[in-house]
Amino acid sequence: MEEVRIDKWLWAVRIFKTRTAASEACKKGRVQIQNVSVKPSRAIRVGEIIDVRKPPITFSFKVRALSDKRMGAKLVPDFMENVTSPDQYELLELSKISGFVDRQRGTGRPTKKERRDLELFTDTFDFEELDFE
């Protein structure tokens, strides 16, 4: 086997759950070889480096062997090598952390503590005592 379609290979090495998802990623320009977006039908060869953009980071994989059949997770390292730079993983960690830090008090939904305080405040206040007439 000298050549395999890139969408089949991405699916076979478990980068995408379905071949349709792999094809869609290629069509949207999220899969690149040598900084050029590729079509799902593009044939790949051993030794090529494939960049897959899954926001917020870009993964890089080196093709070690070719297969168009989906394999078990234990066999994947025989077919590809993850060559993603460490700074991309740092970017991923930062994005995970920042999702919770940026919320300013009073914006968005209340936290559990804020909700409990609000319920305590509204339950203790007796509206029937007020005379609006």
Biotite code that builds the C-alpha atoms (Angstrom):
import biotite.structure as struc

atoms = struc.array([
    struc.Atom([0.000, 0.000, 0.000], chain_id="A", res_id=1, res_name="MET", atom_name="CA", element="C"),
    struc.Atom([1.760, 3.126, -1.240], chain_id="A", res_id=2, res_name="GLU", atom_name="CA", element="C"),
    struc.Atom([-0.977, 5.747, -1.012], chain_id="A", res_id=3, res_name="GLU", atom_name="CA", element="C"),
    struc.Atom([-4.109, 6.263, 1.094], chain_id="A", res_id=4, res_name="VAL", atom_name="CA", element="C"),
    struc.Atom([-6.691, 9.043, 1.065], chain_id="A", res_id=5, res_name="ARG", atom_name="CA", element="C"),
    struc.Atom([-6.073, 11.485, 3.884], chain_id="A", res_id=6, res_name="ILE", atom_name="CA", element="C"),
    struc.Atom([-9.649, 11.349, 5.185], chain_id="A", res_id=7, res_name="ASP", atom_name="CA", element="C"),
    struc.Atom([-9.455, 7.548, 5.459], chain_id="A", res_id=8, res_name="LYS", atom_name="CA", element="C"),
    struc.Atom([-6.095, 7.703, 7.230], chain_id="A", res_id=9, res_name="TRP", atom_name="CA", element="C"),
    struc.Atom([-7.231, 10.365, 9.723], chain_id="A", res_id=10, res_name="LEU", atom_name="CA", element="C"),
    struc.Atom([-10.234, 8.201, 10.556], chain_id="A", res_id=11, res_name="TRP", atom_name="CA", element="C"),
    struc.Atom([-8.187, 4.974, 10.696], chain_id="A", res_id=12, res_name="ALA", atom_name="CA", element="C"),
    struc.Atom([-5.661, 6.374, 13.201], chain_id="A", res_id=13, res_name="VAL", atom_name="CA", element="C"),
    struc.Atom([-8.502, 7.695, 15.371], chain_id="A", res_id=14, res_name="ARG", atom_name="CA", element="C"),
    struc.Atom([-7.880, 11.434, 14.996], chain_id="A", res_id=15, res_name="ILE", atom_name="CA", element="C"),
    struc.Atom([-11.553, 11.809, 14.028], chain_id="A", res_id=16, res_name="PHE", atom_name="CA", element="C"),
    struc.Atom([-14.470, 9.656, 15.199], chain_id="A", res_id=17, res_name="LYS", atom_name="CA", element="C"),
    struc.Atom([-16.001, 9.350, 11.740], chain_id="A", res_id=18, res_name="THR", atom_name="CA", element="C"),
    struc.Atom([-14.712, 9.533, 8.217], chain_id="A", res_id=19, res_name="ARG", atom_name="CA", element="C"),
    struc.Atom([-17.347, 12.175, 7.511], chain_id="A", res_id=20, res_name="THR", atom_name="CA", element="C"),
    struc.Atom([-15.865, 14.356, 10.264], chain_id="A", res_id=21, res_name="ALA", atom_name="CA", element="C"),
    struc.Atom([-12.404, 13.895, 8.740], chain_id="A", res_id=22, res_name="ALA", atom_name="CA", element="C"),
    struc.Atom([-13.721, 14.877, 5.289], chain_id="A", res_id=23, res_name="SER", atom_name="CA", element="C"),
    struc.Atom([-15.477, 17.952, 6.694], chain_id="A", res_id=24, res_name="GLU", atom_name="CA", element="C"),
    struc.Atom([-12.281, 19.061, 8.439], chain_id="A", res_id=25, res_name="ALA", atom_name="CA", element="C"),
    struc.Atom([-10.417, 18.783, 5.121], chain_id="A", res_id=26, res_name="CYS", atom_name="CA", element="C"),
    struc.Atom([-13.100, 20.738, 3.281], chain_id="A", res_id=27, res_name="LYS", atom_name="CA", element="C"),
    struc.Atom([-13.027, 23.503, 5.902], chain_id="A", res_id=28, res_name="LYS", atom_name="CA", element="C"),
    struc.Atom([-9.259, 23.886, 5.555], chain_id="A", res_id=29, res_name="GLY", atom_name="CA", element="C"),
    struc.Atom([-8.398, 22.492, 8.977], chain_id="A", res_id=30, res_name="ARG", atom_name="CA", element="C"),
    struc.Atom([-6.075, 19.807, 7.613], chain_id="A", res_id=31, res_name="VAL", atom_name="CA", element="C"),
    struc.Atom([-2.803, 20.899, 6.032], chain_id="A", res_id=32, res_name="GLN", atom_name="CA", element="C"),
    struc.Atom([0.311, 19.331, 4.587], chain_id="A", res_id=33, res_name="ILE", atom_name="CA", element="C"),
    struc.Atom([3.311, 21.670, 4.239], chain_id="A", res_id=34, res_name="GLN", atom_name="CA", element="C"),
    struc.Atom([1.077, 24.664, 5.096], chain_id="A", res_id=35, res_name="ASN", atom_name="CA", element="C"),
    struc.Atom([-1.306, 23.904, 2.213], chain_id="A", res_id=36, res_name="VAL", atom_name="CA", element="C"),
    struc.Atom([-4.929, 22.941, 2.840], chain_id="A", res_id=37, res_name="SER", atom_name="CA", element="C"),
    struc.Atom([-5.761, 19.565, 1.353], chain_id="A", res_id=38, res_name="VAL", atom_name="CA", element="C"),
    struc.Atom([-8.874, 17.958, -0.079], chain_id="A", res_id=39, res_name="LYS", atom_name="CA", element="C"),
    struc.Atom([-10.245, 14.743, 1.453], chain_id="A", res_id=40, res_name="PRO", atom_name="CA", element="C"),
    struc.Atom([-9.135, 12.776, -1.608], chain_id="A", res_id=41, res_name="SER", atom_name="CA", element="C"),
    struc.Atom([-5.472, 13.844, -1.298], chain_id="A", res_id=42, res_name="ARG", atom_name="CA", element="C"),
    struc.Atom([-3.184, 10.801, -1.165], chain_id="A", res_id=43, res_name="ALA", atom_name="CA", element="C"),
    struc.Atom([-0.613, 10.750, 1.605], chain_id="A", res_id=44, res_name="ILE", atom_name="CA", element="C"),
    struc.Atom([2.722, 8.980, 1.835], chain_id="A", res_id=45, res_name="ARG", atom_name="CA", element="C"),
    struc.Atom([4.925, 7.710, 4.647], chain_id="A", res_id=46, res_name="VAL", atom_name="CA", element="C"),
    struc.Atom([7.039, 10.468, 6.172], chain_id="A", res_id=47, res_name="GLY", atom_name="CA", element="C"),
    struc.Atom([4.670, 13.371, 5.523], chain_id="A", res_id=48, res_name="GLU", atom_name="CA", element="C"),
    struc.Atom([3.714, 15.658, 8.399], chain_id="A", res_id=49, res_name="ILE", atom_name="CA", element="C"),
    struc.Atom([0.015, 16.468, 8.699], chain_id="A", res_id=50, res_name="ILE", atom_name="CA", element="C"),
    struc.Atom([-1.238, 19.493, 10.636], chain_id="A", res_id=51, res_name="ASP", atom_name="CA", element="C"),
    struc.Atom([-4.776, 19.204, 12.030], chain_id="A", res_id=52, res_name="VAL", atom_name="CA", element="C"),
    struc.Atom([-6.320, 22.352, 13.517], chain_id="A", res_id=53, res_name="ARG", atom_name="CA", element="C"),
    struc.Atom([-8.739, 21.588, 16.331], chain_id="A", res_id=54, res_name="LYS", atom_name="CA", element="C"),
    struc.Atom([-9.283, 24.956, 17.983], chain_id="A", res_id=55, res_name="PRO", atom_name="CA", element="C"),
    struc.Atom([-7.607, 26.302, 20.020], chain_id="A", res_id=56, res_name="PRO", atom_name="CA", element="C"),
    struc.Atom([-4.502, 24.324, 18.963], chain_id="A", res_id=57, res_name="ILE", atom_name="CA", element="C"),
    struc.Atom([-2.932, 22.709, 15.908], chain_id="A", res_id=58, res_name="THR", atom_name="CA", element="C"),
    struc.Atom([-1.831, 19.085, 16.222], chain_id="A", res_id=59, res_name="PHE", atom_name="CA", element="C"),
    struc.Atom([1.014, 17.746, 14.046], chain_id="A", res_id=60, res_name="SER", atom_name="CA", element="C"),
    struc.Atom([1.345, 14.086, 13.131], chain_id="A", res_id=61, res_name="PHE", atom_name="CA", element="C"),
    struc.Atom([4.084, 12.288, 11.193], chain_id="A", res_id=62, res_name="LYS", atom_name="CA", element="C"),
    struc.Atom([2.901, 9.414, 9.012], chain_id="A", res_id=63, res_name="VAL", atom_name="CA", element="C"),
    struc.Atom([4.794, 6.218, 9.904], chain_id="A", res_id=64, res_name="ARG", atom_name="CA", element="C"),
    struc.Atom([2.663, 3.705, 8.023], chain_id="A", res_id=65, res_name="ALA", atom_name="CA", element="C"),
    struc.Atom([-0.481, 3.687, 5.916], chain_id="A", res_id=66, res_name="LEU", atom_name="CA", element="C"),
    struc.Atom([-3.824, 2.052, 6.600], chain_id="A", res_id=67, res_name="SER", atom_name="CA", element="C"),
    struc.Atom([-7.372, 2.596, 5.434], chain_id="A", res_id=68, res_name="ASP", atom_name="CA", element="C"),
    struc.Atom([-8.887, 0.264, 8.049], chain_id="A", res_id=69, res_name="LYS", atom_name="CA", element="C"),
    struc.Atom([-9.782, 1.589, 11.496], chain_id="A", res_id=70, res_name="ARG", atom_name="CA", element="C"),
    struc.Atom([-7.578, 0.111, 14.189], chain_id="A", res_id=71, res_name="MET", atom_name="CA", element="C"),
    struc.Atom([-7.496, -0.281, 17.940], chain_id="A", res_id=72, res_name="GLY", atom_name="CA", element="C"),
    struc.Atom([-5.963, 2.485, 20.008], chain_id="A", res_id=73, res_name="ALA", atom_name="CA", element="C"),
    struc.Atom([-2.954, 0.312, 20.941], chain_id="A", res_id=74, res_name="LYS", atom_name="CA", element="C"),
    struc.Atom([-1.906, -0.002, 17.293], chain_id="A", res_id=75, res_name="LEU", atom_name="CA", element="C"),
    struc.Atom([-2.039, 3.732, 16.500], chain_id="A", res_id=76, res_name="VAL", atom_name="CA", element="C"),
    struc.Atom([1.589, 4.525, 17.529], chain_id="A", res_id=77, res_name="PRO", atom_name="CA", element="C"),
    struc.Atom([2.797, 2.108, 14.817], chain_id="A", res_id=78, res_name="ASP", atom_name="CA", element="C"),
    struc.Atom([1.049, 4.206, 12.160], chain_id="A", res_id=79, res_name="PHE", atom_name="CA", element="C"),
    struc.Atom([1.683, 7.788, 13.345], chain_id="A", res_id=80, res_name="MET", atom_name="CA", element="C"),
    struc.Atom([3.906, 9.867, 15.582], chain_id="A", res_id=81, res_name="GLU", atom_name="CA", element="C"),
    struc.Atom([2.609, 12.899, 17.426], chain_id="A", res_id=82, res_name="ASN", atom_name="CA", element="C"),
    struc.Atom([5.074, 15.745, 16.748], chain_id="A", res_id=83, res_name="VAL", atom_name="CA", element="C"),
    struc.Atom([2.936, 18.554, 18.161], chain_id="A", res_id=84, res_name="THR", atom_name="CA", element="C"),
    struc.Atom([5.079, 21.264, 19.745], chain_id="A", res_id=85, res_name="SER", atom_name="CA", element="C"),
    struc.Atom([4.882, 21.679, 23.538], chain_id="A", res_id=86, res_name="PRO", atom_name="CA", element="C"),
    struc.Atom([3.831, 25.328, 23.231], chain_id="A", res_id=87, res_name="ASP", atom_name="CA", element="C"),
    struc.Atom([0.588, 24.173, 21.577], chain_id="A", res_id=88, res_name="GLN", atom_name="CA", element="C"),
    struc.Atom([-0.205, 22.049, 24.635], chain_id="A", res_id=89, res_name="TYR", atom_name="CA", element="C"),
    struc.Atom([0.534, 25.051, 26.881], chain_id="A", res_id=90, res_name="GLU", atom_name="CA", element="C"),
    struc.Atom([-1.969, 27.028, 24.808], chain_id="A", res_id=91, res_name="LEU", atom_name="CA", element="C"),
    struc.Atom([-4.547, 24.282, 25.383], chain_id="A", res_id=92, res_name="LEU", atom_name="CA", element="C"),
    struc.Atom([-3.994, 24.363, 29.146], chain_id="A", res_id=93, res_name="GLU", atom_name="CA", element="C"),
    struc.Atom([-4.288, 28.153, 29.216], chain_id="A", res_id=94, res_name="LEU", atom_name="CA", element="C"),
    struc.Atom([-7.564, 28.066, 27.320], chain_id="A", res_id=95, res_name="SER", atom_name="CA", element="C"),
    struc.Atom([-8.971, 25.477, 29.741], chain_id="A", res_id=96, res_name="LYS", atom_name="CA", element="C"),
    struc.Atom([-8.039, 27.578, 32.751], chain_id="A", res_id=97, res_name="ILE", atom_name="CA", element="C"),
    struc.Atom([-9.108, 30.939, 31.334], chain_id="A", res_id=98, res_name="SER", atom_name="CA", element="C"),
    struc.Atom([-12.676, 29.768, 30.765], chain_id="A", res_id=99, res_name="GLY", atom_name="CA", element="C"),
    struc.Atom([-13.374, 30.097, 34.476], chain_id="A", res_id=100, res_name="PHE", atom_name="CA", element="C"),
    struc.Atom([-11.153, 33.031, 35.467], chain_id="A", res_id=101, res_name="VAL", atom_name="CA", element="C"),
    struc.Atom([-12.515, 35.683, 33.079], chain_id="A", res_id=102, res_name="ASP", atom_name="CA", element="C"),
    struc.Atom([-16.079, 35.776, 34.477], chain_id="A", res_id=103, res_name="ARG", atom_name="CA", element="C"),
    struc.Atom([-16.551, 38.999, 36.373], chain_id="A", res_id=104, res_name="GLN", atom_name="CA", element="C"),
    struc.Atom([-18.842, 39.132, 39.367], chain_id="A", res_id=105, res_name="ARG", atom_name="CA", element="C"),
    struc.Atom([-22.378, 40.074, 38.428], chain_id="A", res_id=106, res_name="GLY", atom_name="CA", element="C"),
    struc.Atom([-22.184, 38.928, 34.800], chain_id="A", res_id=107, res_name="THR", atom_name="CA", element="C"),
    struc.Atom([-23.801, 35.790, 33.461], chain_id="A", res_id=108, res_name="GLY", atom_name="CA", element="C"),
    struc.Atom([-25.534, 33.213, 35.583], chain_id="A", res_id=109, res_name="ARG", atom_name="CA", element="C"),
    struc.Atom([-25.072, 33.396, 39.347], chain_id="A", res_id=110, res_name="PRO", atom_name="CA", element="C"),
    struc.Atom([-22.770, 30.934, 41.029], chain_id="A", res_id=111, res_name="THR", atom_name="CA", element="C"),
    struc.Atom([-24.227, 28.430, 43.454], chain_id="A", res_id=112, res_name="LYS", atom_name="CA", element="C"),
    struc.Atom([-23.196, 30.616, 46.409], chain_id="A", res_id=113, res_name="LYS", atom_name="CA", element="C"),
    struc.Atom([-24.684, 33.746, 44.807], chain_id="A", res_id=114, res_name="GLU", atom_name="CA", element="C"),
    struc.Atom([-27.945, 31.907, 44.089], chain_id="A", res_id=115, res_name="ARG", atom_name="CA", element="C"),
    struc.Atom([-28.210, 30.644, 47.662], chain_id="A", res_id=116, res_name="ARG", atom_name="CA", element="C"),
    struc.Atom([-27.564, 34.134, 49.028], chain_id="A", res_id=117, res_name="ASP", atom_name="CA", element="C"),
    struc.Atom([-30.232, 35.551, 46.714], chain_id="A", res_id=118, res_name="LEU", atom_name="CA", element="C"),
    struc.Atom([-32.769, 32.911, 47.764], chain_id="A", res_id=119, res_name="GLU", atom_name="CA", element="C"),
    struc.Atom([-31.975, 33.537, 51.420], chain_id="A", res_id=120, res_name="LEU", atom_name="CA", element="C"),
    struc.Atom([-32.491, 37.273, 50.913], chain_id="A", res_id=121, res_name="PHE", atom_name="CA", element="C"),
    struc.Atom([-35.811, 36.909, 49.058], chain_id="A", res_id=122, res_name="THR", atom_name="CA", element="C"),
    struc.Atom([-37.178, 34.274, 51.457], chain_id="A", res_id=123, res_name="ASP", atom_name="CA", element="C"),
    struc.Atom([-36.469, 36.312, 54.587], chain_id="A", res_id=124, res_name="THR", atom_name="CA", element="C"),
    struc.Atom([-38.021, 39.487, 53.223], chain_id="A", res_id=125, res_name="PHE", atom_name="CA", element="C"),
    struc.Atom([-41.771, 39.528, 53.847], chain_id="A", res_id=126, res_name="ASP", atom_name="CA", element="C"),
    struc.Atom([-43.553, 41.338, 51.028], chain_id="A", res_id=127, res_name="PHE", atom_name="CA", element="C"),
    struc.Atom([-46.958, 41.161, 52.774], chain_id="A", res_id=128, res_name="GLU", atom_name="CA", element="C"),
    struc.Atom([-45.852, 43.643, 55.436], chain_id="A", res_id=129, res_name="GLU", atom_name="CA", element="C"),
    struc.Atom([-45.543, 46.394, 52.836], chain_id="A", res_id=130, res_name="LEU", atom_name="CA", element="C"),
    struc.Atom([-48.625, 48.475, 52.250], chain_id="A", res_id=131, res_name="ASP", atom_name="CA", element="C"),
    struc.Atom([-48.641, 49.906, 48.735], chain_id="A", res_id=132, res_name="PHE", atom_name="CA", element="C"),
    struc.Atom([-52.017, 51.599, 49.017], chain_id="A", res_id=133, res_name="GLU", atom_name="CA", element="C"),
])
